[in-house]
Amino acid sequence: MAQQAITLKIAGKSYPLNIESGKEEVYRLAEREVNAYLAQIKQNNFRSWTDQDYVAMAALKFAIANVALRQSREVGGEDLRKLEALADEIDTYLNAPDR
């Protein structure tokens, strides 16, 4: 797929990136979300924290959300497999010739 050059600004620093064409909106939304979260946690005004500390906490927040999402999908996937197996058993029972 074709590449497109964009620049994202996170925590006041610009980052030039080459991304797949058509993905700019996703990157821009992510940029806004990160900066909004940074602004939110900076309101706590931790005295000895640097911008790097705030960015680290933002990265941790998004990593935790990502892990939680993957875990919920795994649990949901296992539940779905059990439901499908149960549906197969019900179909087998309902379609049994001796019924």
C-alpha positions in Angstrom: 0.0 0.0 0.0 1.2 3.6 -0.6 2.9 5.5 2.1 2.1 9.0 3.3 4.2 11.4 5.4 2.6 13.0 8.4 3.9 14.7 11.5 2.4 14.0 14.9 2.9 16.3 17.9 2.9 14.5 21.3 3.8 16.2 24.5 5.0 19.2 22.6 7.4 17.3 20.4 7.0 16.7 16.7 7.4 13.2 15.2 7.5 12.8 11.4 6.2 9.4 10.4 5.6 7.5 7.1 2.3 5.6 7.4 0.0 3.7 5.1 -2.3 5.9 3.1 -5.8 6.0 4.5 -4.6 5.5 8.1 -4.1 9.2 8.9 -7.4 9.6 10.8 -6.4 6.7 13.1 -3.1 8.3 13.9 -4.6 11.7 14.4 -7.2 10.3 16.8 -4.5 8.5 18.7 -2.4 11.7 18.9 -5.4 13.5 20.4 -6.1 10.8 22.9 -2.5 10.6 24.1 -2.2 14.4 24.4 -5.6 14.6 26.2 -4.5 11.9 28.7 -1.2 13.7 29.2 -3.0 16.9 30.0 -5.3 15.1 32.4 -2.5 13.5 34.4 -0.4 16.7 34.4 -3.2 18.3 36.3 -2.0 16.2 39.3 1.2 18.3 39.2 3.6 15.7 40.6 6.5 17.8 41.8 9.4 15.8 40.7 7.9 14.4 37.5 9.4 15.2 34.1 7.6 15.1 30.8 9.2 11.7 30.3 7.5 10.5 33.5 4.1 11.7 32.2 4.6 10.0 28.9 5.7 6.8 30.6 2.4 6.8 32.6 0.4 7.5 29.5 2.2 4.5 27.8 1.4 2.4 30.8 -2.2 3.4 30.8 -2.6 2.5 27.1 -0.7 -0.8 27.5 -2.9 -1.8 30.4 -6.0 -1.0 28.3 -4.6 -3.1 25.4 -3.8 -6.1 27.7 -7.3 -5.9 29.3 -8.9 -5.8 25.8 -6.9 -8.8 24.7 -7.8 -10.7 27.8 -11.5 -9.9 27.4 -11.4 -11.1 23.8 -9.7 -14.4 24.9 -12.4 -15.0 27.6 -15.1 -14.1 25.1 -13.6 -16.4 22.5 -13.5 -19.3 25.0 -17.1 -18.6 26.0 -18.1 -18.5 22.4 -16.4 -21.8 21.7 -18.3 -23.4 24.6 -21.6 -22.0 23.4 -20.9 -23.3 19.9 -20.2 -26.7 21.3 -23.4 -26.6 23.3 -25.3 -25.5 20.2 -23.8 -28.5 18.3 -24.9 -30.9 21.1 -28.4 -29.4 21.0 -28.6 -29.8 17.2 -27.4 -33.4 17.5 -30.0 -34.1 20.1 -32.8 -32.4 18.2 -31.9 -34.1 15.0 -31.4 -37.6 16.4 -33.3 -40.2 14.4 -34.7 -41.9 17.6 -36.6 -38.8 18.8 
